[in-house]
Amino acid sequence: MSYNLFVTQEAELDIVEISQWYEQQKQGLSKEFLLSIKEVFELLIKNPFIFVKVYKEIHRALTKKFPYQLFYKIDNNKKIRYNFCGNTPK
């Protein structure tokens, strides 16, 4: 069973900003960061219930290499609403 993923505009901006920060630290690091986010997205689409519920209907997924948490909700229409939140490296 596959789910649809909706990424909020705020979340997209967070990802872009953090990716740019990583690229300033080391060339190519932004690509690794984006691949890490993509891996989580792929898991969410396949089975969003594999990640722990942390508050009411809010789930949290963690990236493997980077210190970020991805918070999301699942609605009854097989849609995942994702809002990025994490430890911004500034």
KOLGU-4560 file (N, C-alpha, C; in nm, 3 decimals, padded with zeros to 5 digits):
<recs>
<n_xx: 00.085 n_yy: -00.117 n_zz: 00.000 ca_xx: 00.000 ca_yy: 00.000 ca_zz: 00.000 c_xx: 00.089 c_yy: 00.124 c_zz: 00.000 mol: A seq: 1 type: MET>
<n_xx: 00.061 n_yy: 00.217 n_zz: -00.087 ca_xx: 00.142 ca_yy: 00.337 ca_zz: -00.101 c_xx: 00.063 c_yy: 00.460 c_zz: -00.055 mol: A seq: 2 type: SER>
<n_xx: 00.134 n_yy: 00.552 n_zz: 00.007 ca_xx: 00.075 ca_yy: 00.676 ca_zz: 00.056 c_xx: 00.127 c_yy: 00.793 c_zz: -00.025 mol: A seq: 3 type: TYR>
<n_xx: 00.052 n_yy: 00.902 n_zz: -00.024 ca_xx: 00.096 ca_yy: 01.025 ca_zz: -00.088 c_xx: 00.161 c_yy: 01.114 c_zz: 00.017 mol: A seq: 4 type: ASN>
<n_xx: 00.268 n_yy: 01.179 n_zz: -00.020 ca_xx: 00.342 ca_yy: 01.264 ca_zz: 00.073 c_xx: 00.322 c_yy: 01.410 c_zz: 00.034 mol: A seq: 5 type: LEU>
<n_xx: 00.277 n_yy: 01.489 n_zz: 00.128 ca_xx: 00.262 ca_yy: 01.633 ca_zz: 00.108 c_xx: 00.364 c_yy: 01.702 c_zz: 00.197 mol: A seq: 6 type: PHE>
<n_xx: 00.453 n_yy: 01.780 n_zz: 00.137 ca_xx: 00.556 ca_yy: 01.853 ca_zz: 00.211 c_xx: 00.513 c_yy: 01.999 c_zz: 00.220 mol: A seq: 7 type: VAL>
<n_xx: 00.504 n_yy: 02.051 n_zz: 00.341 ca_xx: 00.463 ca_yy: 02.190 ca_zz: 00.357 c_xx: 00.569 c_yy: 02.283 c_zz: 00.299 mol: A seq: 8 type: THR>
<n_xx: 00.526 n_yy: 02.404 n_zz: 00.267 ca_xx: 00.619 ca_yy: 02.503 ca_zz: 00.212 c_xx: 00.728 c_yy: 02.536 c_zz: 00.314 mol: A seq: 9 type: GLN>
<n_xx: 00.691 n_yy: 02.545 n_zz: 00.439 ca_xx: 00.790 ca_yy: 02.572 ca_zz: 00.544 c_xx: 00.895 c_yy: 02.461 c_zz: 00.549 mol: A seq: 10 type: GLU>
<n_xx: 00.849 n_yy: 02.338 n_zz: 00.535 ca_xx: 00.941 ca_yy: 02.224 ca_zz: 00.537 c_xx: 01.036 c_yy: 02.228 c_zz: 00.418 mol: A seq: 11 type: ALA>
<n_xx: 00.984 n_yy: 02.261 n_zz: 00.301 ca_xx: 01.069 ca_yy: 02.271 ca_zz: 00.183 c_xx: 01.177 c_yy: 02.377 c_zz: 00.202 mol: A seq: 12 type: GLU>
<n_xx: 01.139 n_yy: 02.490 n_zz: 00.259 ca_xx: 01.236 ca_yy: 02.598 ca_zz: 00.283 c_xx: 01.342 c_yy: 02.554 c_zz: 00.384 mol: A seq: 13 type: LEU>
<n_xx: 01.301 n_yy: 02.481 n_zz: 00.488 ca_xx: 01.397 ca_yy: 02.428 ca_zz: 00.585 c_xx: 01.499 c_yy: 02.337 c_zz: 00.518 mol: A seq: 14 type: ASP>
<n_xx: 01.450 n_yy: 02.249 n_zz: 00.434 ca_xx: 01.539 ca_yy: 02.154 ca_zz: 00.366 c_xx: 01.638 c_yy: 02.227 c_zz: 00.277 mol: A seq: 15 type: ILE>
<n_xx: 01.591 n_yy: 02.325 n_zz: 00.202 ca_xx: 01.680 ca_yy: 02.403 ca_zz: 00.114 c_xx: 01.785 c_yy: 02.477 c_zz: 00.196 mol: A seq: 16 type: VAL>
<n_xx: 01.742 n_yy: 02.543 n_zz: 00.302 ca_xx: 01.833 ca_yy: 02.621 ca_zz: 00.386 c_xx: 01.940 c_yy: 02.532 c_zz: 00.450 mol: A seq: 17 type: GLU>
<n_xx: 01.897 n_yy: 02.421 n_zz: 00.504 ca_xx: 01.992 ca_yy: 02.330 ca_zz: 00.569 c_xx: 02.086 c_yy: 02.268 c_zz: 00.467 mol: A seq: 18 type: ILE>
<n_xx: 02.034 n_yy: 02.234 n_zz: 00.352 ca_xx: 02.117 ca_yy: 02.178 ca_zz: 00.246 c_xx: 02.227 c_yy: 02.277 c_zz: 00.204 mol: A seq: 19 type: SER>
<n_xx: 02.188 n_yy: 02.402 n_zz: 00.190 ca_xx: 02.286 ca_yy: 02.506 ca_zz: 00.154 c_xx: 02.392 c_yy: 02.522 c_zz: 00.263 mol: A seq: 20 type: GLN>
<n_xx: 02.351 n_yy: 02.513 n_zz: 00.388 ca_xx: 02.447 ca_yy: 02.523 ca_zz: 00.499 c_xx: 02.548 c_yy: 02.409 c_zz: 00.491 mol: A seq: 21 type: TRP>
<n_xx: 02.501 n_yy: 02.287 n_zz: 00.467 ca_xx: 02.592 ca_yy: 02.173 ca_zz: 00.458 c_xx: 02.689 c_yy: 02.188 c_zz: 00.341 mol: A seq: 22 type: TYR>
<n_xx: 02.641 n_yy: 02.241 n_zz: 00.231 ca_xx: 02.729 ca_yy: 02.258 ca_zz: 00.115 c_xx: 02.838 c_yy: 02.361 c_zz: 00.145 mol: A seq: 23 type: GLU>
<n_xx: 02.809 n_yy: 02.461 n_zz: 00.227 ca_xx: 02.909 ca_yy: 02.559 ca_zz: 00.267 c_xx: 03.015 c_yy: 02.496 c_zz: 00.358 mol: A seq: 24 type: GLN>
<n_xx: 02.975 n_yy: 02.394 n_zz: 00.431 ca_xx: 03.069 ca_yy: 02.328 ca_zz: 00.522 c_xx: 03.165 c_yy: 02.237 c_zz: 00.447 mol: A seq: 25 type: GLN>
<n_xx: 03.110 n_yy: 02.166 n_zz: 00.349 ca_xx: 03.192 ca_yy: 02.071 ca_zz: 00.272 c_xx: 03.122 c_yy: 02.042 c_zz: 00.140 mol: A seq: 26 type: LYS>
<n_xx: 03.196 n_yy: 02.055 n_zz: 00.032 ca_xx: 03.139 ca_yy: 02.030 ca_zz: -00.100 c_xx: 03.088 c_yy: 01.886 c_zz: -00.108 mol: A seq: 27 type: GLN>
<n_xx: 02.965 n_yy: 01.872 n_zz: -00.153 ca_xx: 02.905 ca_yy: 01.740 ca_zz: -00.167 c_xx: 02.823 c_yy: 01.695 c_zz: -00.047 mol: A seq: 28 type: GLY>
<n_xx: 02.839 n_yy: 01.764 n_zz: 00.066 ca_xx: 02.768 ca_yy: 01.722 ca_zz: 00.187 c_xx: 02.617 c_yy: 01.746 c_zz: 00.174 mol: A seq: 29 type: LEU>
<n_xx: 02.580 n_yy: 01.849 n_zz: 00.097 ca_xx: 02.437 ca_yy: 01.874 ca_zz: 00.078 c_xx: 02.372 c_yy: 01.757 c_zz: 00.004 mol: A seq: 30 type: SER>
<n_xx: 02.444 n_yy: 01.696 n_zz: -00.088 ca_xx: 02.390 ca_yy: 01.581 ca_zz: -00.161 c_xx: 02.364 c_yy: 01.465 c_zz: -00.065 mol: A seq: 31 type: LYS>
<n_xx: 02.457 n_yy: 01.442 n_zz: 00.028 ca_xx: 02.438 ca_yy: 01.336 ca_zz: 00.127 c_xx: 02.317 c_yy: 01.365 c_zz: 00.215 mol: A seq: 32 type: GLU>
<n_xx: 02.303 n_yy: 01.492 n_zz: 00.254 ca_xx: 02.188 ca_yy: 01.531 ca_zz: 00.336 c_xx: 02.057 c_yy: 01.505 c_zz: 00.261 mol: A seq: 33 type: PHE>
<n_xx: 02.049 n_yy: 01.548 n_zz: 00.136 ca_xx: 01.928 ca_yy: 01.530 ca_zz: 00.058 c_xx: 01.897 c_yy: 01.381 c_zz: 00.034 mol: A seq: 34 type: LEU>
<n_xx: 01.999 n_yy: 01.300 n_zz: 00.015 ca_xx: 01.978 ca_yy: 01.155 ca_zz: 00.002 c_xx: 01.922 c_yy: 01.096 c_zz: 00.130 mol: A seq: 35 type: LEU>
<n_xx: 01.969 n_yy: 01.147 n_zz: 00.244 ca_xx: 01.920 ca_yy: 01.100 ca_zz: 00.373 c_xx: 01.771 c_yy: 01.134 c_zz: 00.390 mol: A seq: 36 type: SER>
<n_xx: 01.733 n_yy: 01.253 n_zz: 00.349 ca_xx: 01.592 ca_yy: 01.294 ca_zz: 00.355 c_xx: 01.509 c_yy: 01.208 c_zz: 00.259 mol: A seq: 37 type: ILE>
<n_xx: 01.563 n_yy: 01.186 n_zz: 00.140 ca_xx: 01.492 ca_yy: 01.105 ca_zz: 00.040 c_xx: 01.466 c_yy: 00.963 c_zz: 00.092 mol: A seq: 38 type: LYS>
<n_xx: 01.564 n_yy: 00.905 n_zz: 00.161 ca_xx: 01.547 ca_yy: 00.770 ca_zz: 00.218 c_xx: 01.429 c_yy: 00.767 c_zz: 00.314 mol: A seq: 39 type: GLU>
<n_xx: 01.419 n_yy: 00.869 n_zz: 00.399 ca_xx: 01.308 ca_yy: 00.874 ca_zz: 00.494 c_xx: 01.176 c_yy: 00.890 c_zz: 00.419 mol: A seq: 40 type: VAL>
<n_xx: 01.172 n_yy: 00.977 n_zz: 00.319 ca_xx: 01.050 ca_yy: 00.996 ca_zz: 00.240 c_xx: 01.006 c_yy: 00.865 c_zz: 00.177 mol: A seq: 41 type: PHE>
<n_xx: 01.100 n_yy: 00.790 n_zz: 00.122 ca_xx: 01.065 ca_yy: 00.663 ca_zz: 00.058 c_xx: 01.006 c_yy: 00.564 c_zz: 00.158 mol: A seq: 42 type: GLU>
<n_xx: 01.061 n_yy: 00.561 n_zz: 00.279 ca_xx: 01.007 ca_yy: 00.476 ca_zz: 00.383 c_xx: 00.866 c_yy: 00.521 c_zz: 00.423 mol: A seq: 43 type: LEU>
<n_xx: 00.847 n_yy: 00.652 n_zz: 00.434 ca_xx: 00.716 ca_yy: 00.705 ca_zz: 00.470 c_xx: 00.610 c_yy: 00.667 c_zz: 00.369 mol: A seq: 44 type: LEU>
<n_xx: 00.643 n_yy: 00.677 n_zz: 00.242 ca_xx: 00.547 ca_yy: 00.647 ca_zz: 00.136 c_xx: 00.507 c_yy: 00.499 c_zz: 00.140 mol: A seq: 45 type: ILE>
<n_xx: 00.603 n_yy: 00.413 n_zz: 00.169 ca_xx: 00.574 ca_yy: 00.269 ca_zz: 00.173 c_xx: 00.495 c_yy: 00.231 c_zz: 00.298 mol: A seq: 46 type: LYS>
<n_xx: 00.539 n_yy: 00.282 n_zz: 00.414 ca_xx: 00.473 ca_yy: 00.248 ca_zz: 00.540 c_xx: 00.499 c_yy: 00.356 c_zz: 00.645 mol: A seq: 47 type: ASN>
<n_xx: 00.414 n_yy: 00.456 n_zz: 00.650 ca_xx: 00.434 ca_yy: 00.565 ca_zz: 00.745 c_xx: 00.416 c_yy: 00.525 c_zz: 00.891 mol: A seq: 48 type: PRO>
<n_xx: 00.362 n_yy: 00.407 n_zz: 00.916 ca_xx: 00.337 ca_yy: 00.363 ca_zz: 01.052 c_xx: 00.459 c_yy: 00.301 c_zz: 01.120 mol: A seq: 49 type: PHE>
<n_xx: 00.571 n_yy: 00.288 n_zz: 01.046 ca_xx: 00.689 ca_yy: 00.225 ca_zz: 01.106 c_xx: 00.760 c_yy: 00.318 c_zz: 01.205 mol: A seq: 50 type: ILE>
<n_xx: 00.731 n_yy: 00.447 n_zz: 01.198 ca_xx: 00.795 ca_yy: 00.540 ca_zz: 01.289 c_xx: 00.705 c_yy: 00.570 c_zz: 01.408 mol: A seq: 51 type: PHE>
<n_xx: 00.767 n_yy: 00.598 n_zz: 01.518 ca_xx: 00.699 ca_yy: 00.614 ca_zz: 01.646 c_xx: 00.608 c_yy: 00.737 c_zz: 01.649 mol: A seq: 52 type: VAL>
<n_xx: 00.495 n_yy: 00.720 n_zz: 01.718 ca_xx: 00.404 ca_yy: 00.831 ca_zz: 01.744 c_xx: 00.456 c_yy: 00.900 c_zz: 01.870 mol: A seq: 53 type: LYS>
<n_xx: 00.477 n_yy: 01.032 n_zz: 01.861 ca_xx: 00.535 ca_yy: 01.103 ca_zz: 01.976 c_xx: 00.434 c_yy: 01.191 c_zz: 02.049 mol: A seq: 54 type: VAL>
<n_xx: 00.325 n_yy: 01.228 n_zz: 01.982 ca_xx: 00.224 ca_yy: 01.309 ca_zz: 02.047 c_xx: 00.095 c_yy: 01.298 c_zz: 01.966 mol: A seq: 55 type: TYR>
<n_xx: -00.009 n_yy: 01.252 n_zz: 02.032 ca_xx: -00.138 ca_yy: 01.232 ca_zz: 01.967 c_xx: -00.120 c_yy: 01.163 c_zz: 01.832 mol: A seq: 56 type: LYS>
<n_xx: -00.144 n_yy: 01.232 n_zz: 01.721 ca_xx: -00.131 ca_yy: 01.171 ca_zz: 01.588 c_xx: -00.003 c_yy: 01.211 c_zz: 01.517 mol: A seq: 57 type: GLU>
<n_xx: 00.091 n_yy: 01.268 n_zz: 01.587 ca_xx: 00.217 ca_yy: 01.313 ca_zz: 01.528 c_xx: 00.321 c_yy: 01.202 c_zz: 01.538 mol: A seq: 58 type: ILE>
<n_xx: 00.378 n_yy: 01.166 n_zz: 01.424 ca_xx: 00.485 ca_yy: 01.067 ca_zz: 01.417 c_xx: 00.619 c_yy: 01.137 c_zz: 01.398 mol: A seq: 59 type: HIS>
<n_xx: 00.726 n_yy: 01.069 n_zz: 01.435 ca_xx: 00.860 ca_yy: 01.125 ca_zz: 01.417 c_xx: 00.951 c_yy: 01.022 c_zz: 01.350 mol: A seq: 60 type: ARG>
<n_xx: 01.017 n_yy: 01.069 n_zz: 01.243 ca_xx: 01.117 ca_yy: 00.987 ca_zz: 01.175 c_xx: 01.252 c_yy: 01.056 c_zz: 01.193 mol: A seq: 61 type: ALA>
<n_xx: 01.356 n_yy: 00.977 n_zz: 01.203 ca_xx: 01.491 ca_yy: 01.032 ca_zz: 01.218 c_xx: 01.575 c_yy: 01.001 c_zz: 01.096 mol: A seq: 62 type: LEU>
<n_xx: 01.659 n_yy: 01.095 n_zz: 01.057 ca_xx: 01.753 ca_yy: 01.068 ca_zz: 00.949 c_xx: 01.869 c_yy: 00.987 c_zz: 01.007 mol: A seq: 63 type: THR>
<n_xx: 01.936 n_yy: 00.911 n_zz: 00.921 ca_xx: 02.043 ca_yy: 00.824 ca_zz: 00.970 c_xx: 02.170 c_yy: 00.898 c_zz: 01.007 mol: A seq: 64 type: LYS>
<n_xx: 02.219 n_yy: 00.981 n_zz: 00.918 ca_xx: 02.350 ca_yy: 01.043 ca_zz: 00.939 c_xx: 02.342 c_yy: 01.183 c_zz: 00.998 mol: A seq: 65 type: LYS>
<n_xx: 02.232 n_yy: 01.250 n_zz: 00.977 ca_xx: 02.220 ca_yy: 01.390 ca_zz: 01.016 c_xx: 02.126 c_yy: 01.406 c_zz: 01.135 mol: A seq: 66 type: PHE>
<n_xx: 02.148 n_yy: 01.508 n_zz: 01.219 ca_xx: 02.070 ca_yy: 01.521 ca_zz: 01.343 c_xx: 01.935 c_yy: 01.590 c_zz: 01.322 mol: A seq: 67 type: PRO>
<n_xx: 01.848 n_yy: 01.529 n_zz: 01.243 ca_xx: 01.719 ca_yy: 01.590 ca_zz: 01.213 c_xx: 01.605 c_yy: 01.495 c_zz: 01.240 mol: A seq: 68 type: TYR>
<n_xx: 01.495 n_yy: 01.557 n_zz: 01.281 ca_xx: 01.372 ca_yy: 01.484 ca_zz: 01.307 c_xx: 01.268 c_yy: 01.532 c_zz: 01.205 mol: A seq: 69 type: GLN>
<n_xx: 01.192 n_yy: 01.440 n_zz: 01.151 ca_xx: 01.087 ca_yy: 01.475 ca_zz: 01.056 c_xx: 00.954 c_yy: 01.439 c_zz: 01.122 mol: A seq: 70 type: LEU>
<n_xx: 00.870 n_yy: 01.539 n_zz: 01.142 ca_xx: 00.741 ca_yy: 01.518 ca_zz: 01.206 c_xx: 00.632 c_yy: 01.519 c_zz: 01.100 mol: A seq: 71 type: PHE>
<n_xx: 00.536 n_yy: 01.426 n_zz: 01.117 ca_xx: 00.430 ca_yy: 01.415 ca_zz: 01.016 c_xx: 00.304 c_yy: 01.355 c_zz: 01.076 mol: A seq: 72 type: TYR>
<n_xx: 00.195 n_yy: 01.377 n_zz: 01.007 ca_xx: 00.064 ca_yy: 01.320 ca_zz: 01.041 c_xx: 00.013 c_yy: 01.241 c_zz: 00.922 mol: A seq: 73 type: LYS>
<n_xx: -00.067 n_yy: 01.140 n_zz: 00.950 ca_xx: -00.128 ca_yy: 01.058 ca_zz: 00.846 c_xx: -00.279 c_yy: 01.079 c_zz: 00.853 mol: A seq: 74 type: ILE>
<n_xx: -00.339 n_yy: 01.114 n_zz: 00.739 ca_xx: -00.485 ca_yy: 01.130 ca_zz: 00.741 c_xx: -00.554 c_yy: 01.005 c_zz: 00.687 mol: A seq: 75 type: ASP>
<n_xx: -00.685 n_yy: 01.006 n_zz: 00.688 ca_xx: -00.763 ca_yy: 00.889 ca_zz: 00.646 c_xx: -00.763 c_yy: 00.864 c_zz: 00.497 mol: A seq: 76 type: ASN>
<n_xx: -00.714 n_yy: 00.959 n_zz: 00.419 ca_xx: -00.712 ca_yy: 00.945 ca_zz: 00.273 c_xx: -00.576 c_yy: 00.901 c_zz: 00.221 mol: A seq: 77 type: ASN>
<n_xx: -00.499 n_yy: 00.834 n_zz: 00.304 ca_xx: -00.367 ca_yy: 00.784 ca_zz: 00.267 c_xx: -00.273 c_yy: 00.898 c_zz: 00.226 mol: A seq: 78 type: LYS>
<n_xx: -00.284 n_yy: 01.011 n_zz: 00.297 ca_xx: -00.195 ca_yy: 01.125 ca_zz: 00.273 c_xx: -00.111 c_yy: 01.149 c_zz: 00.397 mol: A seq: 79 type: LYS>
<n_xx: 00.015 n_yy: 01.181 n_zz: 00.374 ca_xx: 00.108 ca_yy: 01.212 ca_zz: 00.482 c_xx: 00.140 c_yy: 01.360 c_zz: 00.473 mol: A seq: 80 type: ILE>
<n_xx: 00.116 n_yy: 01.432 n_zz: 00.581 ca_xx: 00.148 ca_yy: 01.574 ca_zz: 00.585 c_xx: 00.276 c_yy: 01.589 c_zz: 00.666 mol: A seq: 81 type: ARG>
<n_xx: 00.381 n_yy: 01.632 n_zz: 00.598 ca_xx: 00.513 ca_yy: 01.638 ca_zz: 00.659 c_xx: 00.554 c_yy: 01.782 c_zz: 00.686 mol: A seq: 82 type: TYR>
<n_xx: 00.601 n_yy: 01.806 n_zz: 00.808 ca_xx: 00.652 ca_yy: 01.936 ca_zz: 00.846 c_xx: 00.790 c_yy: 01.915 c_zz: 00.909 mol: A seq: 83 type: ASN>
<n_xx: 00.891 n_yy: 01.961 n_zz: 00.844 ca_xx: 01.028 ca_yy: 01.940 ca_zz: 00.887 c_xx: 01.058 c_yy: 02.014 c_zz: 01.015 mol: A seq: 84 type: PHE>
<n_xx: 01.130 n_yy: 01.951 n_zz: 01.102 ca_xx: 01.173 ca_yy: 02.016 ca_zz: 01.224 c_xx: 01.298 c_yy: 01.944 c_zz: 01.271 mol: A seq: 85 type: CYS>
<n_xx: 01.397 n_yy: 02.018 n_zz: 01.313 ca_xx: 01.517 ca_yy: 01.951 ca_zz: 01.357 c_xx: 01.614 c_yy: 02.045 c_zz: 01.424 mol: A seq: 86 type: GLY>
<n_xx: 01.734 n_yy: 01.998 n_zz: 01.439 ca_xx: 01.841 ca_yy: 02.074 ca_zz: 01.502 c_xx: 01.919 c_yy: 02.147 c_zz: 01.395 mol: A seq: 87 type: ASN>
<n_xx: 01.883 n_yy: 02.271 n_zz: 01.368 ca_xx: 01.945 ca_yy: 02.347 ca_zz: 01.262 c_xx: 02.091 c_yy: 02.377 c_zz: 01.295 mol: A seq: 88 type: THR>
<n_xx: 02.182 n_yy: 02.343 n_zz: 01.205 ca_xx: 02.325 ca_yy: 02.359 ca_zz: 01.232 c_xx: 02.375 c_yy: 02.499 c_zz: 01.207 mol: A seq: 89 type: PRO>
<n_xx: 02.335 n_yy: 02.595 n_zz: 01.288 ca_xx: 02.377 ca_yy: 02.734 ca_zz: 01.268 c_xx: 02.455 c_yy: 02.782 c_zz: 01.386 mol: A seq: 90 type: LYS>
</recs>
